[in-house]
Amino acid sequence: MKLGILDQSIIHHNQTSQQAIEETVKTIKLAERLGYHRFWVSEHHNSLIIAGTSPEILIANLATQTTHIRIGSGGVMLPNHSEFKVAENFRMLETLYPGRIDLGIGRAPGGDRVTASILNPSNQFLEKDYLRQLEYLQHFFNDTAGTKQGRIIAMPQSLNAPEQWMLSSSGGSSSNAAKFGMGLGVAKFINGNVNPSIVETYKREFIPSEQFEKPKVILAVMVLCGETQEIANQMLKYVNFVFLQMAKGNFNMMYDINTVMNYEFTGIDMQIIRNNSGRIVSGTKDEVKKQLDDLVDAFEADEIMTTNMAGQLEYRLKSFELLAEIYN
């Protein structure tokens, strides 16, 4: 089983943005040493707790500090951007680091709609516009774009295109991934209620492409693996608290560990926590392996991608180590 990490460059309590990015660098170096296959960084905007706004720039930095791990976006929120510029950016990355670059694509704004409109004033948030962008992106990667004035070439022309993955937390995007012959990234860490039927649809409708002859599925889930049950429970409480704050619209503050550990969840809080429980796999190694194996079977996943925003760095890094031990 291949493993990956999705890192959002979370700005934890009393941290700066620079420290959050430095932690991302530290995490990818650990991931490469442990044998992880992929490392993706996200695109978020207008949030004081997430430093990861420009995956294409961060990918370039991370690639210079590693040697072989695949690095990509999880993802580029395509409606925020010109598809031509996305093609240029990722062709440049593929040229600089051949065979190591992934382009994970999403439709969500990565923030609020006002910010998305500022990023791309022409964004009307329409499905047909997104499908057009996906179609144009393929033309730019395949050098088949043009106008009456002549061909349009996204430079530099790299030997190969980056791997393209469609990120999805619901059913609609799985058909798009199949149509364009992309890999499918199932974002269970966003929607814990996502159904395995999303993969069935994708595999049934999949059209082979130059990138993927067969359908490929990455299952992305929050994994909190502790050396002891006590540590696992502590990480779980912290993540539940963060999800609870986000459900209440609090996106601009990460709390210190003592505040969270001393917080008593209310009955309403517990209902929200139960609704989010499908987003998280938590426990010691044996418990985590059992839960992940069941999910891999249910979603017919080829790879697992883990993310972890628990409060203490040493626990987050140890969780990645324990997961690597589970899958050798």
N, C-alpha and C positions, 0 to 999 in steps of 0.2 A: 504494500500500500504506500503510494507516494503521499508525502505530507507537504503542506504549504502554510504560510503565515500571512494573514492580512493585518497590516499595521496602519492605524489611523493617526499616529503621532498625537496621542492624547496628552494634553497639558494637565498633569496631575497637580494636586494641592501644593501650593508654594513653588511651583515650577514656572520657568519661562518658556517661551516658544523655542528658543535655542536649545534648552535642555531637553525638550520633547523630541526635537529632531535628532539630537545626540543619542537619545535613548533608542530611536529607530535604527540608527547606525549600529549601535551596540547589539541590538536584537538581530539584525540581519547577519552580522558576523558570527553570532552564536548559532543561528539557523544553518549557515553554511558549514560550520564545524560539525554540527549534529547530523548533517546529511539531508536536510530539507531540500525539496525539489524546487519550490517556488517561494517568492516573497513579493507580495503585492502591497501597494500603498494607495490610499483612497483620495477622493476629491470632495472636500467639504468647504462651505463658505459661511461667513458671517456668524461664526461660533467662537467664543472665547476659550473653549476647552479643546479645540482641535486645530493643530498647526498645519495639518496636511491639506493644503489648498491647490498645489501645483504638482500632480504626480509626475508629469514628464520631466520636470526639473529635478525632483527628488530621485527619480529613477536613475538619471545620469550620475548623480553623486554617489548613490549606492553601488552602482556598477563599477565605479572606479575603486571602491574599497573592498570588492569581492572578486572572485576569479571565475566561478562557474555556475552558481545558483541562478536560476531564471528569475528575472525581475520584471514586474509589470504593474499595471494600473488596476485597481479594484474598486472603482474604475474611473475612466474618463466619462463624465456625464455629457454625452454627445450633444444634446440640445443647447448646452451652454456655449458651444464652440462652432467654428467653421470646420466642416469635415475636411476641407482641403488642408487647413493648417494642422489638424490632427494627423493626417496622413504624412505631412512633411515632418512633423515632430517625431513620429514613431519610425519613419524611414531613417531619419538621422540617428535615432537610438539604435536601430537595427544595424546600421552601417558602422557605428562606433563599437557595438558589442554584438557581433553576429551570432545568431543562434541562442540568444539569452533573453530576448524581449517579448513580453506579452502585452497585448492591448485588450484589457477588459473594458467593456462598454456598458454603460447604464443609461437609463432614460430619466431617472429621478433628478431633481435639481441639485441635490447635495446641499440643501439649505432651504430657505424660504423662497417664494415665488418672486418677491420684490428683488431680491439679490439676483435670482436667475434672469430677470428682465434686464437688470443692469449689465450682467455679463453678456447677454445677447438680446439687444432691444427688439430684434425681429422674432424672438421666440413667442409663438402662439400656443405652445403646449398641446399641439395637435398630433394625433397618431400618424396621419398621412405625412406630416412634415418629418417626423422621426424616421419613417420608412424610406422617405426620399433621401435623407442623410445617410442611412445605412447603404442604400444603393449607390449613391455617389461615392461613398468611401471605398467601396469595392472597385469602382472604376479608377479612382486615384491610385490604389495599390496595384492595379493591374495595367496601368498605362493605357486605358481605353477611354479616357475622358477627352472631350473636345467641344468646341463651338464652331460657328461658321468661320471664325477667324483662324481656326487651327487647333492643334492638339494642346491639351493642358497636362503638363507633367509635374507630378509632385516629386520634388528632388529632396535629397539625393536618391538616385536609383540604387537600391540595395539588392544584393544577390537574392535574398529571400524577404518575404513580407513577415512582419511580426505575427505571432500566433494571435488570433482574435477569439475572444470569449465574450459571450453575451451573459450579462449578470441579470438574474431574475429572482424575484421573491413572490411571483404570482404566475399565472398560466400564460399570459399573453406573449411574453418575450421568448418563451420556449419555441414557439412556431417561427419567430424571426430568426432565432439561432439556427434552427433546422433549415430554413429557406436559404440562408447565406452560407451554410456549411461551417458554422462556427462551433466552438466548444460551448457548453452550457455550464455556468456557475450558479448553483442554487443557493440563494442567500437565506439560509434558515436562521442565521443569527439576526436577521431583520424581521422575518415573518416566521414565527415558530409554528404556525399552523399550515405552512405550505405543504401541499399534498404530493406524494410520489407520482401522481398522475401527470405532473408537469414533465417528468422525465419520459413517461410513456408517450406523451404527445411528441416530444422532441425526437425520440428515437424512431417513432413511426413516420414522421414527416421529414426526417433528415435527408438532405441532398449532399452527396460527397463533394468536397472542394479540394483545391490544391493543398490547403492546410491540413484538412482532416478527411481521410478516406472513410473513417467510421466515426460515429458519434462518441463524444467524450464528455464526461460529467465530473465536475468538482462540486463537492458538498461543503459549504462554508457554514461553520457553526461555532458558537462561543464554547471553548473548552477550558474548564477550570479543574486542573488535576493537581491534587495536593499530596505531599508525602504522608500526611495524616488526614484523617477525617476532619479534625479540628481546623486545619489549614484550608481544606477544601470548603468547609462551611463558612469560614471567614471570607474567602474570596467570593463565594456565592452571595453572601449577605451584602457585600460591597456592590457587586454588579446589580443585584436586585434593587438596591437603593438608587443607583445611577439610572437604571431603566425607569424607576418610579419617578424620579425628578424629571426625566425627559417626557414622561407621560403627562406631567403637570406643566410642561412648557418651559422647564428650567434647563436651558442649554448652555449657560454661561458660567458654570461654577462646578468644580470638582471638590468634594468635601474631604477633610482629613479623616484618617482611618478611625480615630477615637470617637469622633462625632457619629460616624456611621455605626460603629460597633455598639454604641450606647443608645442608638435610636430604637424605639419600640414601634414595630409596624402595627398600624390600625387594621380593623376589619376591611375597610375599603382598600387600603394598601395591599392586603393579602390577596384580594380579588385581582388587582392589577398584576401582582407577582405571579399568580396562577396563570393568568392570560399570557404572560411572557415566558413561562417555564419551558416551552418547546424550543426556545432560542438557545438554551444552555444545556451543555453536558457537564456534569460536576461529580466529583468524588475522588477516591483513591484510584490507583492504576487499574486494578481489576474491575472496579465499577465503571470507570471511564471506557475501558476496552469493550465491555459488554454493551454499553449504550451505543458506542460508535459502530461496533460491528453490526448491531441491529439496524442502525440508520443507513449504513453503507449497503446492506442487503435490501432494505426497503427502497432506497433511491437508486440502486444499481450504480453506485458511484465508483469512479476510477481513482479518485484522489480525495483527500480530506484537506480542507483549509481551515485553520483555526485562528481565532482572534481572542484577545484577553485584555480586558480593561480593569482588572482587579487593582486594588489600591496600592499594593506594595510591590516594588520592582523585583525584589528577590523571589517573591512567590510567582510572579508572571513568568520570569525567565526559567524558574524551576519547573513550572508547568509544561513549558515547551520541551525541556529536557526529558521529563517523565513520558511525555507523549512519544518522543523519539525512541525511548526505550521500549515502549509498548509495541511499536512496529519495527523494531530493530534498525 
